[in-house]
């Protein structure tokens, strides 16, 4: 039996509960937006995995730079 999650989980009043994908993605977007609104885009940073594909790393850096407006991205590719 797999221990892998198959549905998103969100924390509500300190307790995790299942959520729809729409709710989970909206909460993530709201969290990103609240940090950028409160502290500016340079408060946001992303770390992507060097073991993933070049395409996924490219999408991560494009999101961070174009959508968020931050250059704070690393993928540890030099290790």
N, C-alpha and C positions, 0 to 999 in steps of 0.2 A: 504494500500500500504506500502510495506517495504522500509525502508530507508537504507537497507544494500547494500553495494557495491557488485557487481557481477563480475566485471572485475578489474584488477589491475590499479592503478593510479600512474603516475610518474610525478615529477616536472621538467619542462623544461622552462628555462628563467623565473622562478618565477611563472609559471602557471601550474596547474595540468591538465594532459591529460590522456586519456585511453591508455593502453599499452597491449601488449601480455604478457602472463605469462612468456615466455622465456626472454623477455626484462626486465621485473620487477625482475625476479630471478637473471639475470646477473648483473643488477645494484646493487642489494643487495650484491651479492658475490664480486663484484668489490669494494664496500664500505668497506666490512669486510677486504678484502685483502689490501686495501690502508692504513687502520689503522694499521694492523699488520706489513706491510712493513715499515711504517714510524716510528712506536713507539714500535714495538715488541708485542708478543702475550699477555703479561700481560696488555696491554692497552685495551683489549677486555674483556667485561664482559657480562654475560647473567643472566636475572632474569626470572625464569619460575613460573608458577602459582601453588600454593599448591592445588587448586581445580580441577586441571586436573588429568588425570590418571597417575599412577606410570610409565607406559610405555612411555608416552610423556615426563615426567620429566627425565626418564632415557635416552631417545634419546637426549634431550637437553644437559644433562651433558656429554654424550659421544661426541656429536658434539663439544662442547666447549673445552673439554679436549683433544680429539684425533685429530680433524681437525684443530682447532685454536691453540691449545697448551697452553691454559690458564686454571687455576683452579678457576678463578673468576666467580663462578656460585652460585646462591642462589635461593631458591624456597619458602621461608617464611613458611616452614612446621612446624616450632616450635610455630607458633601463634595459 
